[in-house]
Amino acid sequence: MNGEIHDKNEEFNFEHDNRIKKYFSRIFTILKSDVREKLDNLDIIDKKKKKIKHELSFLPHEKQLQYLDEIDEDQ
């Protein structure tokens, strides 16, 4: 990858390829409106909201709501 020639016997490590990391770091899950609304109502900076949004994308809907409720209680 990246113009490098790999030995056929060498196992390619996907975890170290930056293009693959970038692809999988994108959020493909669309958060439901109730989750987006709860997130928007949190009194935190946008940079932190973006990080939370990324974390939420890997959780099921019920866990997303629970996670946001816990953050809201800590404020």
C-alpha positions as CSV (number, residue, x, y, z in Angstrom):
1,M,0.0,0.0,0.0
2,N,1.1,3.6,-0.4
3,G,3.4,2.6,-3.3
4,E,5.1,0.0,-1.2
5,I,5.7,-3.5,-2.4
6,H,4.8,-6.2,0.1
7,D,6.2,-9.7,0.1
8,K,3.5,-12.2,-0.8
9,N,4.3,-14.1,2.4
10,E,4.1,-11.0,4.6
11,E,0.8,-10.6,6.3
12,F,-0.8,-7.2,5.7
13,N,-1.7,-5.5,9.0
14,F,-4.9,-3.5,8.3
15,E,-4.7,-1.8,11.7
16,H,-1.6,0.1,10.7
17,D,-2.8,1.3,7.3
18,N,-3.8,5.0,7.6
19,R,-6.3,4.8,4.7
20,I,-8.2,2.0,6.4
21,K,-8.1,3.7,9.8
22,K,-9.5,6.9,8.2
23,Y,-12.3,4.9,6.5
24,F,-13.4,3.2,9.7
25,S,-13.1,6.3,11.7
26,R,-16.0,7.8,9.7
27,I,-19.4,7.6,11.3
28,F,-21.9,5.8,9.1
29,T,-24.6,5.4,11.6
30,I,-27.2,8.1,11.7
31,L,-28.2,9.0,15.2
32,K,-32.0,9.1,15.8
33,S,-33.6,12.4,16.4
34,D,-34.1,11.9,20.1
35,V,-30.4,11.2,20.6
36,R,-29.4,14.2,18.5
37,E,-31.7,16.4,20.5
38,K,-30.4,15.2,23.8
39,L,-26.8,15.7,22.6
40,D,-27.6,19.2,21.4
41,N,-29.1,20.1,24.7
42,L,-26.0,19.2,26.7
43,D,-24.1,22.1,28.0
44,I,-20.7,21.2,26.6
45,I,-18.4,22.5,23.9
46,D,-18.9,21.4,20.3
47,K,-15.6,19.7,20.1
48,K,-16.6,17.4,23.0
49,K,-20.1,16.9,21.4
50,K,-18.4,15.7,18.2
51,K,-16.3,13.2,20.2
52,I,-19.4,12.0,22.0
53,K,-21.3,11.6,18.7
54,H,-18.5,9.4,17.5
55,E,-18.7,7.2,20.6
56,L,-22.5,7.0,20.4
57,S,-22.3,5.7,16.8
58,F,-20.9,2.4,18.1
59,L,-23.7,1.8,20.6
60,P,-27.3,0.6,20.3
61,H,-30.0,3.2,20.6
62,E,-30.9,2.3,24.2
63,K,-27.3,2.5,25.3
64,Q,-26.9,5.9,23.5
65,L,-29.7,7.3,25.5
66,Q,-28.4,5.9,28.7
67,Y,-24.9,7.3,28.0
68,L,-26.3,10.8,27.4
69,D,-28.4,10.6,30.6
70,E,-25.3,9.8,32.5
71,I,-23.4,12.7,31.0
72,D,-26.3,15.0,31.7
73,E,-26.4,13.9,35.4
74,D,-22.7,14.6,35.8
75,Q,-23.1,18.2,34.6
